[in-house]
C-alpha cells in the first residue's frame, strides 16, 4: 500500500507543491482477508487524494485475521521532500 499512497501524494503535489497533511485509513478486514469497508479521515489533504488512497486500499488483500475479522487503522503523514 505504501507505494500506492506515495503515488497518490505525488499526483496531489503536482497541483500543490507544498501540500502536507495527515490521514487515518480505517479498514474492516473480514475472514477471507478482503477489505469490507474503508474510510479515510484527516486534515490538510484534498478529497481527491483521500479517494485515491481508498482505491489503493480497496485493491489490497490481507492475510486472514485470527478470530474472523479485524479493524485496522493506518495513520499516514505526508510532507514534501526537501530539495537535495
C-alpha positions as CSV (number, residue, x, y, z in Angstrom):
1,X,0.0,0.0,0.0
2,X,2.9,2.4,0.7
3,X,3.9,2.8,-2.9
4,X,0.3,3.4,-3.9
5,X,-0.1,6.0,-1.2
6,X,3.1,7.7,-2.4
7,X,1.7,7.8,-5.9
8,X,-1.5,9.4,-4.7
9,X,0.6,12.0,-2.9
10,X,2.8,12.7,-5.9
11,X,-0.2,13.4,-8.0
12,X,-1.6,15.8,-5.4
13,X,1.8,17.5,-5.1
14,X,1.8,18.2,-8.9
15,X,-1.2,20.5,-8.2
16,X,0.1,22.0,-4.9
17,X,3.8,21.8,-4.3
18,X,3.8,22.4,-0.5
19,X,0.9,20.1,0.3
20,X,1.1,18.3,3.5
21,X,-1.2,16.6,6.0
22,X,-2.3,13.6,7.9
23,X,-4.8,10.9,7.3
24,X,-6.0,7.8,9.1
25,X,-7.3,4.9,7.0
26,X,-9.6,2.6,8.9
27,X,-10.4,-0.8,7.3
28,X,-12.6,-3.7,8.3
29,X,-10.9,-6.9,7.2
30,X,-13.1,-10.0,7.0
31,X,-12.2,-13.6,7.5
32,X,-11.1,-14.0,3.8
33,X,-8.6,-11.2,4.1
34,X,-10.7,-8.9,1.9
35,X,-11.5,-5.4,3.0
36,X,-15.2,-5.0,3.6
37,X,-15.2,-1.2,4.4
38,X,-12.6,1.5,4.4
39,X,-12.7,5.2,5.4
40,X,-10.2,8.0,5.3
41,X,-10.2,11.0,7.6
42,X,-7.6,13.6,8.2
43,X,-6.6,17.2,7.6
44,X,-4.7,19.2,5.1
45,X,-5.2,16.8,2.1
46,X,-7.6,17.2,-0.8
47,X,-10.6,14.9,-1.2
48,X,-9.1,13.5,-4.4
49,X,-6.0,12.3,-2.6
50,X,-8.2,10.6,0.1
51,X,-10.3,8.9,-2.7
52,X,-7.1,7.8,-4.4
53,X,-5.8,6.2,-1.2
54,X,-9.1,4.4,-0.6
55,X,-8.8,3.0,-4.2
56,X,-5.3,1.7,-3.2
57,X,-6.7,0.2,0.0
58,X,-9.6,-1.5,-1.9
59,X,-7.2,-3.3,-4.2
60,X,-5.2,-4.7,-1.2
61,X,-5.8,-8.1,0.5
62,X,-4.6,-9.1,3.9
63,X,-3.8,-12.5,5.3
64,X,-7.0,-13.9,7.0
65,X,-7.1,-12.4,10.6
66,X,-7.3,-14.6,13.6
67,X,-10.8,-14.5,15.1
68,X,-12.6,-13.9,11.9
69,X,-12.3,-10.2,11.3
70,X,-10.3,-7.2,12.3
71,X,-10.3,-3.4,12.2
72,X,-7.0,-2.0,11.0
73,X,-6.1,1.7,11.4
74,X,-3.2,3.1,9.4
75,X,-2.0,6.6,10.3
76,X,-0.1,8.3,7.5
77,X,1.7,11.7,7.4
78,X,2.6,13.4,4.2
79,X,5.2,16.1,3.9
80,X,7.0,17.2,0.8
81,X,10.7,16.2,0.4
82,X,13.2,18.9,0.9
83,X,15.2,19.7,-2.3
84,X,18.6,17.9,-2.4
